[in-house]
Amino acid sequence: MIYNPSLPIIKSGWNGNPLDKSGRFTNHEFPHIPKFKDVWRWQTGPRPFKTEKKIDLWKPESLLDSGFRRKNDDCLVWLGHAWFFLRLNGVSMLIDPVLFPNRFLKHRVKYPYSPHMFGEIDFILVSHDHRDHCDEKSLKRIMGLNPRATVICGLNMGKLLRKWGQNHIVEMGWYQQFQGFNGLKISYLPTRHWARRMLRDTNRRLWGAFCIESPSQSVYFGSDSGYGSHYKEIKELFPHLDYALMGIGAFQPEWFMEPVHMSPEKAVTAFNETGAKKMIPMHFGTLNLSDEPAGLPIRLLKELETNGEIKGQLCLPKIGETLWL
């Protein structure tokens, strides 16, 4: 078991993150390491969505308004995919910011704002090491613009991030909590996922989700995750959750993606179990990561809303739009 001894653990009986026999992080409920044979089967097997995906040209709408940087009210801005600006009680933060395309990612939508929009940031949250959440060029730029910002991440992420900036870095294990200023609390929580940037570093860095709380608002950022019992735990740990940011895309083919991403149906089930008041979907439409047509996740989600499956309010901000909390 491993954890950060300088931070409190918020779950009774939790002794730290488990490691497998090779010393790698592992999910306590669903241990997972992708196998090359499964990747090969996916890439060479039948692709039932191939034609539909080619003709589906849907893209998320954008609504650009930089006014949120001139105010100090609580707000959330979706920057595409799983990238957010969040301000609670005067404390500003970026979550998994990816500002530029890179050779690993095929962007379908332009990034809405210049990096220079994001000076005077207090916290930079990095959920895990995958390149659609942890981009070297982007983090170098943001950390350089905000040398006083604290970077919050999972265990063993610090060595990677210190190559990119001199910021103060706080590594967290699951169920650990960081106390910020102005009453801000940031908790790091389990997800059903994995980690890797190169061929030989699989699961050497911890992955997870964040719950960010101020005295008046709470936001759960679900990061990447397959479905698991950790969503029911969210309600137990944070019984008055206001917003849940839930991934709904990169879910096809389900036999391959299910251990690490959720379909819209599973995401709604997970959201309902968190007990949050409002659901904000993410991780769809911006990048080309999987087999489903670009517009399918949001179409399925709207059908679920129409059928009364969502036990809360569905919020659908445009990319770059300010959602005042």
C-alpha positions in Angstrom: 0.0 0.0 0.0 1.2 3.5 -0.8 -0.1 7.0 0.0 1.2 10.5 0.7 1.9 10.6 4.5 1.5 14.4 4.6 -2.1 14.3 3.5 -5.2 13.0 5.4 -7.2 10.0 4.2 -10.9 10.6 4.1 -12.1 7.0 3.8 -12.2 5.0 7.0 -10.2 1.8 6.8 -8.3 2.8 3.6 -4.6 2.1 4.0 -3.4 3.4 0.7 -3.2 2.4 -3.0 -2.6 -1.3 -3.6 0.3 -2.4 -5.8 0.6 -5.6 -7.9 3.5 -8.0 -7.6 5.5 -5.9 -10.1 5.1 -2.8 -8.0 2.6 -1.2 -10.3 -0.6 0.6 -9.3 -3.7 -1.5 -9.7 -7.4 -0.9 -9.3 -8.7 -2.5 -6.1 -11.9 -3.7 -7.8 -11.0 -4.2 -11.5 -7.2 -4.8 -12.1 -6.5 -3.9 -15.8 -3.6 -3.8 -18.1 -4.5 -3.6 -21.9 -3.1 -6.5 -23.9 -1.5 -6.1 -27.3 -3.7 -9.0 -28.6 -6.8 -7.1 -27.7 -5.5 -3.9 -29.4 -4.7 -6.0 -32.5 -8.2 -7.6 -32.4 -9.8 -4.1 -32.3 -7.7 -2.6 -35.1 -8.0 -5.6 -37.4 -11.5 -6.9 -36.6 -14.9 -5.8 -37.8 -15.7 -2.0 -37.5 -19.5 -1.8 -37.6 -19.5 2.0 -37.1 -17.0 2.6 -39.9 -19.4 4.0 -42.5 -21.5 5.9 -40.1 -18.5 7.5 -38.5 -17.2 8.7 -41.8 -20.4 10.6 -42.7 -21.1 11.9 -39.2 -19.6 15.4 -39.3 -21.1 16.6 -36.1 -18.9 18.8 -33.9 -19.6 20.4 -30.5 -20.7 24.0 -30.8 -18.4 26.8 -29.5 -19.4 30.1 -27.8 -16.4 32.2 -27.0 -16.6 34.9 -24.4 -13.5 35.8 -22.3 -15.6 37.7 -19.8 -15.2 35.0 -17.2 -11.6 36.1 -16.8 -12.7 39.6 -15.8 -15.0 38.5 -13.1 -14.5 36.6 -9.8 -17.8 34.7 -9.6 -18.0 30.9 -9.4 -17.9 29.5 -12.9 -17.0 26.5 -15.0 -15.8 26.7 -18.7 -15.6 23.6 -20.8 -12.5 23.9 -23.0 -13.3 20.7 -25.0 -12.8 17.0 -24.4 -12.0 16.7 -20.6 -10.4 20.1 -20.2 -11.9 22.7 -17.9 -11.4 26.1 -16.2 -13.0 26.2 -12.8 -13.3 29.0 -10.2 -14.8 28.5 -6.8 -14.8 31.1 -4.0 -12.2 33.2 -5.9 -9.8 30.2 -6.4 -9.1 29.5 -10.1 -7.9 26.2 -11.5 -7.3 24.4 -14.8 -8.2 20.7 -15.0 -6.2 18.5 -17.4 -5.5 21.4 -19.8 -4.5 20.4 -23.3 -4.0 23.6 -25.3 -2.4 22.3 -28.5 -2.8 19.4 -30.9 0.0 16.8 -30.9 1.1 13.9 -32.9 -0.8 11.5 -30.7 -4.2 13.2 -30.9 -6.4 14.1 -33.8 -8.3 17.2 -32.9 -11.7 17.8 -34.5 -12.3 21.1 -32.8 -9.9 24.1 -32.3 -8.9 24.9 -28.7 -11.1 27.9 -27.8 -8.7 30.3 -26.1 -5.1 31.3 -26.2 -2.9 30.0 -23.3 -2.3 33.7 -22.3 -5.9 33.8 -21.2 -4.9 31.6 -18.3 -2.5 33.6 -16.2 -3.1 34.0 -12.5 -4.2 30.4 -12.0 -4.0 29.0 -8.5 -4.1 25.3 -9.1 -3.4 23.0 -12.0 -5.1 19.6 -11.7 -3.7 16.6 -13.7 -5.8 13.5 -13.3 -3.5 11.0 -15.0 -0.7 10.6 -17.5 -2.5 9.9 -20.8 -1.7 12.4 -23.5 -5.3 13.6 -23.9 -5.1 14.7 -20.3 -1.4 15.3 -19.7 0.3 17.2 -22.5 3.9 18.2 -22.2 3.7 21.4 -24.4 0.5 22.6 -22.7 1.7 22.0 -19.2 5.0 23.7 -19.9 3.2 26.7 -21.1 0.6 26.9 -18.3 3.2 26.2 -15.6 5.5 28.8 -17.0 2.7 31.4 -17.1 1.8 30.5 -13.5 5.0 29.7 -11.6 3.2 30.1 -8.2 0.4 27.7 -9.1 0.3 24.4 -7.2 0.1 21.3 -9.4 -2.0 18.5 -7.9 -1.7 15.0 -9.4 -1.6 11.3 -8.6 1.2 9.4 -6.9 4.4 9.2 -8.9 3.4 11.9 -11.4 5.7 14.4 -9.8 8.9 13.1 -11.5 7.3 13.6 -14.9 5.8 17.0 -14.2 9.0 18.4 -12.6 10.7 18.1 -16.0 8.2 20.7 -17.4 8.2 23.3 -14.7 9.4 24.4 -11.2 5.9 24.6 -9.7 5.1 23.2 -6.3 3.7 19.7 -6.9 1.4 17.8 -4.6 1.0 14.0 -5.2 -2.1 12.3 -3.9 -3.3 8.8 -3.4 -6.9 7.8 -3.6 -9.1 9.1 -0.9 -6.6 11.8 0.1 -7.5 15.4 0.5 -5.6 18.7 0.0 -6.6 21.8 1.9 -6.3 24.9 -0.2 -7.1 28.5 0.7 -10.5 30.3 0.9 -12.0 27.1 2.3 -11.1 25.0 -0.8 -10.7 21.3 -0.5 -9.5 19.0 -3.3 -9.9 15.2 -2.9 -8.4 12.6 -5.2 -10.6 9.6 -5.8 -10.6 6.2 -7.6 -11.4 5.6 -11.2 -11.5 2.4 -13.2 -8.7 3.1 -15.6 -4.9 2.7 -16.2 -1.8 4.7 -17.0 0.9 4.7 -19.6 2.9 7.2 -21.7 5.7 4.9 -23.1 6.1 1.2 -23.6 7.7 0.4 -20.3 5.8 2.6 -17.8 2.4 0.9 -17.7 0.6 1.8 -14.4 3.7 3.3 -12.8 1.8 6.5 -12.2 -1.5 6.7 -10.4 -4.8 7.7 -12.2 -7.9 9.2 -10.5 -10.7 11.7 -10.3 -11.1 14.9 -8.3 -13.8 16.4 -6.1 -13.3 20.1 -5.6 -15.2 21.7 -2.7 -15.7 25.3 -1.6 -17.8 26.4 1.4 -20.8 26.7 -1.0 -20.2 24.5 -4.1 -18.9 21.1 -5.0 -17.7 19.7 -8.3 -16.8 16.1 -9.2 -14.5 15.7 -12.1 -14.8 12.0 -13.1 -11.8 11.9 -15.4 -11.6 8.7 -17.5 -13.3 5.7 -15.9 -15.1 2.5 -16.6 -18.2 1.8 -14.4 -17.6 0.6 -10.9 -18.7 0.8 -7.3 -16.7 4.0 -6.7 -19.7 6.0 -8.0 -21.8 4.9 -5.1 -19.0 5.8 -2.8 -19.1 9.4 -4.1 -22.5 9.9 -2.6 -21.3 8.5 0.7 -18.3 10.7 0.9 -19.9 13.8 -0.7 -23.6 13.6 0.0 -24.4 17.1 -1.2 -22.6 17.1 -4.6 -23.7 19.9 -6.9 -22.0 19.1 -10.3 -20.7 15.9 -11.8 -18.5 16.0 -14.9 -18.9 12.6 -16.5 -17.2 11.1 -19.6 -19.6 9.8 -22.2 -17.4 9.1 -25.2 -14.7 6.9 -26.5 -16.8 3.8 -25.7 -16.8 1.8 -28.9 -16.1 -1.0 -29.3 -17.5 -1.7 -25.9 -15.8 -5.1 -25.4 -12.5 -3.2 -25.5 -13.4 0.2 -24.0 -15.7 -0.8 -21.2 -12.9 -1.4 -18.6 -11.7 2.2 -19.1 -14.5 4.4 -20.5 -18.3 4.5 -20.1 -21.1 4.6 -22.7 -23.7 7.3 -22.2 -26.0 4.7 -20.6 -23.3 3.7 -18.0 -22.4 7.3 -17.4 -26.0 8.1 -16.6 -26.2 5.2 -14.2 -22.9 6.4 -12.6 -24.2 10.0 -12.4 -27.4 8.9 -10.7 -25.4 6.9 -8.1 -23.3 9.9 -7.2 -26.5 11.8 -6.2 -25.2 15.0 -7.8 -27.7 17.6 -8.7 -26.4 18.4 -12.2 -24.6 16.4 -14.9 -22.1 17.9 -17.3 -21.0 15.5 -20.1 -17.4 15.5 -21.3 -14.9 13.4 -23.2 -16.8 13.4 -26.5 -16.7 15.1 -29.9 -13.4 16.9 -29.6 -10.8 14.1 -30.4 -10.9 11.1 -32.6 -10.2 8.3 -30.1 -12.5 5.4 -30.8 -15.0 3.8 -33.2 -18.3 5.5 -32.5 -19.5 8.4 -34.7 -18.7 11.8 -33.2 -22.3 12.8 -32.5 -23.5 9.4 -31.2 -22.6 10.0 -27.5 -24.5 13.2 -27.2 -27.5 11.9 -29.2 -27.8 8.9 -26.9 -27.5 11.1 -23.8 -30.3 13.4 -25.0 -32.5 10.3 -25.6 -31.8 9.2 -22.0 -32.8 12.6 -20.8 -36.0 12.5 -22.8 -36.8 9.1 -21.4 -36.4 10.4 -17.8 -33.4 8.3 -17.1 -31.3 11.2 -15.7 -32.1 11.8 -12.0 -30.9 15.4 -12.0 -30.5 18.3 -14.4 -28.5 17.8 -17.6 -26.3 20.8 -18.5 -24.8 21.0 -22.0 -22.4 24.0 -22.2 -20.8 24.8 -25.5 -17.0 24.8 -25.8 -15.8 28.1 -24.4 -19.1 29.0 -22.9 -19.2 30.2 -19.3 -21.5 28.2 -16.9 -22.1 30.4 -13.9 -22.4 28.2 -10.9 
